[in-house]
Amino acid sequence: MMTLIEQAGWGAYPTLIFTAIGLVVVLTAGRKSGRPGSFAAAWTAVILASGAMGFGSGTISVDKFIEKLPPEKAASAATFVAVGIHESATNFLLAGMGGLLVMAVGGVLALAATRKSSAA
């Protein structure tokens, strides 16, 4: 996990923070309101948007770096692009994992609430 965070750069931190907040919200407010699935869906959108922002900012950073390369090093630009896109895409990976986790918790709580209400 630490390797993913290291590869993703600063963009990993908002994604991880939003994932943690999303889990807390789903487990508290979502459960109290009886609509954990709705809370999970909303926070998953936030988590995925955070991953997209991390990807975008990482890609822009790579582009700015390549623009500053001297012409004689332009041949190695493809390597920089490949490494930069790999690192930026890690933000999407973290966001996807966080979103799945929040949605899974929300889904389990929603199923439990449905079974509880149908048993009564």
C-alpha positions in Angstrom: 0.0 0.0 0.0 2.8 2.4 0.8 4.3 1.8 -2.7 0.9 2.9 -4.2 0.9 6.0 -2.1 4.5 6.8 -3.0 3.8 6.3 -6.7 0.6 8.4 -6.6 2.3 11.3 -5.0 0.3 14.1 -3.2 -2.9 13.1 -5.0 -3.1 9.9 -2.8 -3.7 11.9 0.4 -7.0 13.6 -0.5 -8.2 10.3 -1.9 -7.3 8.4 1.3 -8.8 11.1 3.5 -12.1 11.2 1.5 -12.2 7.4 1.7 -11.8 7.5 5.5 -14.4 10.2 5.8 -16.7 8.3 3.5 -16.5 5.2 5.6 -17.2 7.1 8.8 -20.1 8.9 7.3 -21.6 5.7 5.9 -21.2 3.9 9.2 -22.6 6.7 11.3 -25.0 9.1 9.4 -25.8 6.5 6.8 -26.8 3.9 9.3 -28.8 6.4 11.5 -30.7 7.7 8.5 -31.5 4.2 7.2 -30.0 5.1 3.8 -26.4 3.9 3.9 -26.4 3.2 0.2 -27.2 6.8 -0.7 -24.4 8.1 1.5 -22.0 5.5 0.1 -22.9 6.5 -3.5 -22.3 10.2 -2.8 -19.0 9.7 -1.1 -17.8 7.3 -3.8 -18.4 10.1 -6.3 -16.2 12.4 -4.2 -13.5 9.7 -3.9 -13.5 9.1 -7.7 -13.4 12.9 -8.4 -10.4 13.1 -6.1 -8.6 10.4 -8.0 -9.4 12.1 -11.3 -7.9 15.4 -9.9 -4.8 13.5 -8.8 -4.4 12.0 -12.3 -4.9 15.3 -14.0 -2.4 17.2 -11.9 0.1 14.4 -12.2 -0.2 14.4 -16.0 0.2 18.2 -16.1 3.3 18.0 -14.0 4.8 15.5 -16.5 3.9 17.8 -19.4 5.6 20.8 -17.7 8.7 18.7 -17.1 8.9 17.5 -20.7 8.5 21.1 -22.0 11.6 22.1 -20.2 13.8 19.3 -21.6 16.5 20.4 -24.0 16.1 19.3 -27.6 18.9 16.7 -27.3 17.0 14.9 -24.6 13.7 14.9 -26.5 14.2 11.2 -27.4 13.9 10.2 -23.8 10.6 12.1 -23.5 8.6 8.9 -24.1 10.2 7.3 -21.1 9.2 10.3 -18.9 5.7 10.2 -20.3 5.3 6.5 -19.6 6.6 6.7 -16.0 4.6 9.9 -15.4 1.3 8.4 -16.7 2.0 5.2 -14.6 2.4 7.3 -11.5 -0.6 9.4 -12.3 -2.8 6.4 -13.0 -2.1 5.1 -9.5 -4.4 7.9 -8.3 -7.2 6.3 -10.3 -6.3 2.9 -8.8 -6.4 4.2 -5.2 -9.7 6.0 -5.9 -11.3 2.9 -7.4 -10.3 0.8 -4.4 -11.6 3.5 -2.0 -14.8 3.8 -3.9 -15.3 0.1 -3.9 -14.7 -0.2 -0.2 -17.1 2.6 0.7 -19.8 1.1 -1.7 -19.3 -2.4 -0.3 -19.8 -1.1 3.3 -22.8 0.9 2.2 -24.2 -2.1 0.4 -23.8 -4.5 3.3 -25.5 -2.0 5.7 -28.3 -1.4 3.2 -28.9 -5.2 2.9 -28.8 -5.6 6.6 -31.4 -2.8 7.0 -33.6 -4.4 4.4 -33.5 -7.8 6.0 -34.1 -6.3 9.4 -37.2 -4.4 8.2 -38.6 -7.4 6.3 -38.1 -9.7 9.3 -40.1 -7.3 11.6 
